[in-house]
Amino acid sequence: MHSITRDDIDVLVKLQGVETEANRIKVALNEVPKKLDVLDTKLREFEQLVEDQEAIVTEQKINYRENESDVQMHLDMISKSQEKLVAVKTNKEYQAILKEIGEFKNKNSQIEDEMLASLDRTDADEKLLSDRKTEYSQLKDEIESEKDLVIKESEAEEKKLSLFETDWNKISEQIAPELLEIYKKVQKQTKGITITAVKNAVCQACYMNIPPQMYNELHRCDELNFCPHCYRIIYYNGAGG
């Protein structure tokens, strides 16, 4: 068994505390790109809504101009048909031209009704487009502010991480090389908590009971002990019996 003192245990616990906080920061920093991507995606999705609405308004205006062109074309054809009336020689021709004029007028009437309805839809869609552009501008400002905050917080966390790494080096220098090597070996095996307290004969990492003899040995705090279940370094914390 490796001989230790209570001070050794305290330093190991302190070292683990630094590592735990450093790991928390590393996890948080790893999430930063994802957070920024989520914000960018949210803005892109709303931008797509604006573009879709713009496309709707544009298409309606194109259709309106095409209808205007059709109406004008029919008016020109009506004018030509009316000119033909002067030269007709038979009633049959006269009636045919009147029928033709009537059909052009009927088509124009239908188109003009559609144009009036189209104007109402376009007004409503332009209002919606204007509202969405305003919302987009507000959302963009909000997201830029959120991104700035995320970046500033990450920069602050990076500074903390740098300080923790400095603390880790200082603390590790207080630990005997052999003990530090054992600590690192356990850390590699457990991939998490390396040293943990025992309360009421229960390991606080795996929550399994410690054998009575080992628990008694822990009270002396003169030898390095390991949980027989999770293999972490264990110590008696003096609380809870």
C-alpha positions as CSV (number, residue, x, y, z in Angstrom):
1,M,0.0,0.0,0.0
2,H,1.1,3.5,-0.7
3,S,1.5,5.7,2.5
4,I,-0.4,9.0,2.5
5,T,-1.4,11.8,4.8
6,R,-4.6,13.8,5.2
7,D,-2.8,16.6,3.4
8,D,-2.1,14.3,0.4
9,I,-5.9,13.6,0.3
10,D,-6.8,17.2,0.5
11,V,-4.4,18.1,-2.4
12,L,-5.8,15.3,-4.5
13,V,-9.4,16.5,-3.8
14,K,-8.3,20.0,-4.7
15,L,-6.7,18.8,-7.9
16,Q,-9.9,17.0,-8.9
17,G,-12.0,20.1,-8.2
18,V,-9.8,22.0,-10.6
19,E,-10.1,19.3,-13.2
20,T,-13.9,19.1,-12.8
21,E,-14.4,22.8,-13.3
22,A,-11.9,22.7,-16.3
23,N,-13.8,19.9,-17.9
24,R,-17.1,21.7,-17.4
25,I,-15.6,24.7,-19.2
26,K,-14.3,22.4,-22.0
27,V,-17.8,20.9,-22.5
28,A,-19.3,24.4,-22.6
29,L,-16.8,25.6,-25.1
30,N,-17.4,22.6,-27.3
31,E,-21.1,23.6,-27.4
32,V,-20.3,27.2,-28.6
33,P,-20.1,26.3,-32.4
34,K,-23.4,24.5,-32.1
35,K,-25.1,27.4,-30.3
36,L,-23.9,29.8,-33.0
37,D,-25.1,27.5,-35.7
38,V,-28.5,27.2,-34.1
39,L,-28.8,31.0,-34.1
40,D,-27.6,31.3,-37.7
41,T,-30.0,28.6,-38.8
42,K,-32.9,30.4,-37.1
43,L,-32.0,33.6,-38.9
44,R,-31.6,31.8,-42.3
45,E,-35.0,30.1,-41.8
46,F,-36.7,33.4,-41.2
47,E,-34.8,35.0,-44.1
48,Q,-36.2,32.2,-46.3
49,L,-39.7,33.1,-45.2
50,V,-39.1,36.7,-46.3
51,E,-37.7,35.6,-49.7
52,D,-40.7,33.3,-50.2
53,Q,-43.0,36.1,-49.5
54,E,-41.1,38.4,-51.9
55,A,-41.4,35.7,-54.5
56,I,-45.2,35.6,-54.0
57,V,-45.5,39.4,-54.4
58,T,-43.3,39.4,-57.4
59,E,-45.3,36.6,-59.1
60,Q,-48.5,38.4,-58.4
61,K,-47.2,41.6,-60.0
62,I,-46.0,39.7,-63.0
63,N,-49.4,38.1,-63.4
64,Y,-51.1,41.5,-63.1
65,R,-48.9,43.0,-65.8
66,E,-49.6,40.0,-68.0
67,N,-53.3,40.5,-67.4
68,E,-52.9,44.2,-68.3
69,S,-51.2,43.1,-71.5
70,D,-54.0,40.7,-72.3
71,V,-56.7,43.4,-71.7
72,Q,-54.9,45.8,-74.0
73,M,-54.5,43.1,-76.6
74,H,-58.2,42.4,-76.5
75,L,-59.0,46.1,-76.7
76,D,-56.9,46.3,-79.8
77,M,-58.7,43.4,-81.3
78,I,-62.0,44.9,-80.4
79,S,-60.9,48.1,-82.2
80,K,-59.9,46.2,-85.3
81,S,-63.2,44.2,-85.2
82,Q,-65.2,47.4,-85.0
83,E,-63.3,48.8,-88.0
84,K,-64.3,45.7,-89.9
85,L,-68.0,46.4,-89.2
86,V,-67.9,49.3,-91.6
87,A,-66.8,47.1,-94.4
88,V,-69.1,44.1,-93.9
89,K,-71.6,43.3,-96.6
90,T,-73.8,40.6,-95.1
91,N,-75.7,40.2,-91.9
92,K,-73.9,37.0,-91.2
93,E,-70.5,38.7,-91.2
94,Y,-71.9,41.5,-89.1
95,Q,-73.3,39.1,-86.5
96,A,-70.0,37.1,-86.5
97,I,-68.0,40.3,-85.8
98,L,-70.4,41.4,-83.1
99,K,-70.0,37.9,-81.5
100,E,-66.2,38.2,-81.7
101,I,-66.3,41.7,-80.1
102,G,-68.6,40.3,-77.3
103,E,-66.2,37.5,-76.6
104,F,-63.3,39.8,-76.3
105,K,-65.3,42.1,-74.0
106,N,-66.3,39.1,-71.9
107,K,-62.7,38.0,-71.6
108,N,-61.7,41.4,-70.5
109,S,-64.4,41.5,-68.0
110,Q,-63.2,38.3,-66.4
111,I,-59.6,39.4,-66.5
112,E,-60.4,42.7,-64.9
113,D,-62.3,41.0,-62.1
114,E,-59.3,38.8,-61.6
115,M,-57.1,41.9,-61.6
116,L,-59.2,43.6,-58.9
117,A,-59.0,40.5,-56.8
118,S,-55.3,40.3,-57.5
119,L,-54.8,43.9,-56.2
120,D,-56.4,43.0,-52.9
121,R,-54.2,39.9,-52.5
122,T,-51.1,41.9,-53.5
123,D,-51.9,44.6,-51.0
124,A,-52.3,42.0,-48.2
125,D,-49.2,40.1,-49.3
126,E,-47.2,43.3,-49.5
127,K,-48.3,44.2,-46.0
128,L,-47.3,40.7,-44.8
129,L,-43.9,41.1,-46.6
130,S,-43.4,44.5,-44.9
131,D,-44.2,43.0,-41.5
132,R,-41.9,40.1,-42.1
133,K,-39.0,42.4,-43.1
134,T,-39.5,44.3,-39.9
135,E,-39.6,41.1,-37.9
136,Y,-36.5,39.9,-39.7
137,S,-34.6,43.1,-38.9
138,Q,-35.5,42.8,-35.3
139,L,-34.6,39.1,-35.2
140,K,-31.3,39.8,-36.9
141,D,-30.4,42.4,-34.2
142,E,-31.5,40.0,-31.4
143,I,-29.5,37.1,-32.9
144,E,-26.4,39.3,-33.4
145,S,-26.7,40.3,-29.8
146,E,-27.0,36.7,-28.7
147,K,-24.1,35.6,-30.8
148,D,-22.0,38.5,-29.3
149,L,-22.9,37.4,-25.8
150,V,-22.1,33.7,-26.5
151,I,-18.7,34.7,-28.0
152,K,-17.9,37.0,-25.0
153,E,-18.9,34.3,-22.5
154,S,-16.8,31.7,-24.3
155,E,-13.8,34.1,-24.3
156,A,-14.3,34.6,-20.6
157,E,-14.5,30.8,-20.1
158,E,-11.3,30.3,-22.1
159,K,-9.5,32.7,-19.8
160,K,-10.8,30.8,-16.8
161,L,-9.7,27.5,-18.4
162,S,-6.2,28.9,-18.8
163,L,-6.2,29.9,-15.1
164,F,-7.4,26.4,-14.1
165,E,-4.6,24.8,-16.2
166,T,-2.1,27.0,-14.3
167,D,-3.7,26.0,-11.0
168,W,-3.5,22.3,-12.0
169,N,0.2,22.6,-12.6
170,K,0.8,24.4,-9.3
171,I,-1.3,21.9,-7.4
172,S,0.2,18.8,-9.1
173,E,3.7,20.1,-8.0
174,Q,2.6,19.6,-4.4
175,I,1.9,15.9,-5.0
176,A,4.5,13.2,-4.8
177,P,5.3,11.9,-8.4
178,E,4.4,8.3,-7.5
179,L,1.0,9.4,-6.0
180,L,0.3,11.6,-9.0
181,E,1.0,8.7,-11.3
182,I,-1.4,6.5,-9.4
183,Y,-4.0,9.3,-9.6
184,K,-3.6,9.6,-13.4
185,K,-3.9,5.9,-13.8
186,V,-7.1,5.8,-11.8
187,Q,-8.4,8.8,-13.7
188,K,-7.7,7.0,-17.0
189,Q,-9.6,3.9,-15.9
190,T,-12.6,5.7,-14.4
191,K,-12.9,8.5,-17.0
192,G,-14.5,10.8,-14.5
193,I,-14.4,11.1,-10.7
194,T,-11.0,9.9,-9.6
195,I,-11.1,10.4,-5.8
196,T,-14.3,10.3,-3.7
197,A,-15.4,10.5,-0.1
198,V,-16.9,7.6,1.8
199,K,-19.9,8.4,4.0
200,N,-21.6,5.9,6.3
201,A,-19.4,3.2,4.8
202,V,-20.8,4.1,1.3
203,C,-18.7,5.1,-1.6
204,Q,-20.1,8.5,-2.9
205,A,-19.1,7.7,-6.5
206,C,-20.7,4.2,-7.0
207,Y,-22.9,4.2,-3.9
208,M,-21.8,0.7,-2.9
209,N,-20.9,-0.4,0.7
210,I,-17.3,-0.5,1.7
211,P,-16.1,-3.6,3.7
212,P,-16.0,-2.8,7.5
213,Q,-12.3,-3.5,7.8
214,M,-11.5,-1.1,4.9
215,Y,-13.8,1.5,6.3
216,N,-11.9,1.3,9.6
217,E,-8.7,1.7,7.8
218,L,-10.0,4.8,6.1
219,H,-10.5,6.5,9.4
220,R,-6.7,6.3,10.0
221,C,-6.0,8.0,6.7
222,D,-2.5,6.7,6.5
223,E,-2.7,4.4,3.4
224,L,-4.1,4.9,-0.1
225,N,-7.3,2.9,-0.5
226,F,-9.5,2.1,-3.5
227,C,-13.2,1.3,-3.7
228,P,-13.4,-2.5,-4.3
229,H,-16.4,-1.8,-6.7
230,C,-15.5,1.2,-8.8
231,Y,-11.7,1.2,-8.1
232,R,-11.6,4.9,-7.4
233,I,-9.4,6.4,-4.7
234,I,-11.5,6.7,-1.5
235,Y,-11.1,8.6,1.7
236,Y,-13.0,9.1,5.0
237,N,-14.4,12.7,5.0
238,G,-15.2,12.8,8.7
239,A,-18.9,13.6,8.2
240,G,-21.8,11.3,8.5
241,G,-20.1,8.7,10.7
